[in-house]
Amino acid sequence: MPLTRKGAATMQDVMARTATSKSQLFHYFPGGKDDLLLAVARHEASRVIDEQQPELGSLTSWVAWQQWRDKVVARYRAQGSDCPLHAAVAQLGGTTDATRTVAGELLGRWQRQLAAGIRHMQGSGGIAPELDAEREAAALLAGIQGGVLILMTTGGSTHLEAAIDLGIAHLRASVRRER
């Protein structure tokens, strides 16, 4: 989408890019540009999870965890510093109640799926049962997000890979430690 000198997309930019009229845009987005950008942010947040499927929803073996890891790293390497979700949130003005909500929904959904994978692996004996699945998922997700931020800043995926690899290694080692 073409940007203005200040880097912000205008409704005219959107209308030109989508070949829609102002009345069409306001019909679907009565709050104007902020409603439109919030819809874009929600769409991009959904893509973050959707692009990790089916691996994220099938963390039932160590092979599956490795496949998920590889998919996440490949996605963010390909994305580099060009993050559509970040761009949409920045256009909304950074941290607002709306952007917190979108981010919270994304991170909550991601964490729940990671925790479900951890619980599955606990049930099959692959991860120690005394580990708190929610806390482990939160730590893994925090590491991923930190790695993504560093990747967006530096262009390198080393930190992202280390965060995921060490998180998975920690989960795998939990069974050996409990004996």
Secondary structure, 3 states (H helix, E strand, C coil): CCCCCCCCCCHHHHHHHHCCCHHHHHHHCCCCHHHHHHHHHHHHHHHHHHCCCCCHHHCCCHHHHHHHHHHHHHHHHHHCCCCHHHHHHHHCCCCCHHHHHHHHHHHHHHHHHHHHHHHHHHHCCCCCCCCCHHHHHHHHHHHHHHHHHHHHHHCCCHHHHHHHHHHHHHHHHHHHHHC
